[in-house]
Amino acid sequence: MSEPERRIGAPEPAATANSGAVGVIGLELRGDTPAPKKQVYSWALWDWATQPFNSVILTFIFTALYLVGPDFLPPEVAALGDKDPVRVAAEADLASGLGLGSTIAAFAILLLAPVLGQRADAAGKQKLWLGIGTGALILSMFGLWFVTPQVSMFWVGVALISAGTVFQEIAAVNSNAMLIGIANPKTVGRISGLGWGFGYIGGIIALVIVVVLDAFDWFGMSTDNGLPFRLIAVGCAVWAIVFSIPIFLNVPEPSLGRPERKVGFFASYGLLVKDVTGLYRSPETRNTFWFLLASAVFRDGLSGVFTFGAVIASTIFGFEFQELVIFGIAANLIAGVSTIIAGLFDNRFGPKRIILGSLAAMVVAGLAVFFLRDAGTTVFWIGGLVLCAFVGPAQAAARSFLARVTPAGREGEIFGLYATTGRAASWMASGAWTLLIVLTSQTAYGILGIVVVLIAGFLLLLPVKTPRSA
């Protein structure tokens, strides 16, 4: 296909026989014909498949109750009372160590995403890199089996979880790009919300399974040596294998690629700079540039809520295993329902209003959790569930917003930049969390770091113009 045909308003490219792929991908080029439901649900199942890594391992169970818990403290420190200053400071060190790992992972993704995203886009191999990222994520979860409760193994656990975060993001770049192959301007908001909703519902079911196992005392299995937590990690890996298969079997490659953009590894960084500056300089795409900047900040705040939310619940509010798991189920249920509902209203109210309203509600809830933390667990039940109710809608609306402000034929490129710019700011929440904890030696002050990032994202989004299609 010649370069002039790639301009906005170019005619719809012909699909390659038996592949469903087109020369370039473009939301505006898809027309009004809906994709087969089999493709839509297979795409959404990828979020279902990988969500247990976020909800069970990263947020509610493995990290909050195991990795940053007393099992990884020196025995003499773990024997101290819960309120002993020495133990409180040691637990804060674990929380800040997790934050440090998250920060390093963010910089790793920043370095890798522009290269891998650009190469997948140029070669038309989004499914290949989706498979590589998903497979590496699964291996990271299997690796957690070897993280036994020893002080020396804490950093191994942090490294594996951080690596899983990197691989999941690499896979998500390509999953997001594949959205354009099954959506059109009328369905993109609904399908985007469906994907996030599927993810949260999958997280609910995974957490319910954990509750059932614990309620039956793990059916007589030994709970020594962190065995239940390590089995949970293996179970999440198997879950991801089973439910990620449909996207590879049923969803077509979204694009045949852009050979003219094939460059070497290090040249990809120069191409990245050229792409970003080109977005800013062109009046047609400047609004896309500002949205990428704003979303990079507020999406990192959203990530911080789920990354550190359960750590806050367990270390500040004293949630035990059962209470935290039940909270996780409630949180995912509310997040899933609210996300699907927000997707249905995406066209009516516009994605920008959904994002701004969600961020404002989360800032209020976050401040309430911080300032009322001495009032008991009820504060976190209310404030935490409010936070979770608005994370999903903001995430889904952001993906919908980007699809609407992206020029036709450049979606793969722009979604790659979406991930790259997001990673450029992804050190903010974890960095602010870690810094405030280190300065105060109190985990509670990490909440303020997340709130500050959410406020910054809100302010940056305000001047961004709402897309006409919304």
Secondary structure, 3 states (H helix, E strand, C coil): CCHHHHCCCCCCCCCCCCCCCECCCCHHHCCCCCCCHHHHHHHHHHHHHHHHHHHHHHHHCHHHHHHCCHHHCCHHHHCCCCCCHHHHHHHHHHHHHHHHHHHHHHHHHHHHHHHHHHHHHHHCCHHHHHHHHHHHHHHHHHHHHHCCCCHHHHHHHHHHHHHHHHHHHHHHHHHHHHHCCCCCCCCHHHHHHHHHHHHHHHHHHHHHHHHHHHHCHHHHCCCHHHHHHHHHHHHHHHHHHHHHHHHHHHCCCCECCCHHHCCCCCHHHHHHHHHHHHHHHCCCCHHHHHHHHHHHHHHHHHHHHHHHHHHHHHHCCCCCHHHHHHHHHHHHHHHHHHHHHHHHCHHHHCHHHHHHHHHHHHHHHHHHHHHCHHHCHHHHHHHHHHHHHHHHHHHHHHHHHHHHHCCCCCHHHHHHHHHHHHHHCCHHHHHHHHHHHHHHCCHHHHHHHHHHHHHHHHHHHCCCCCCCCC
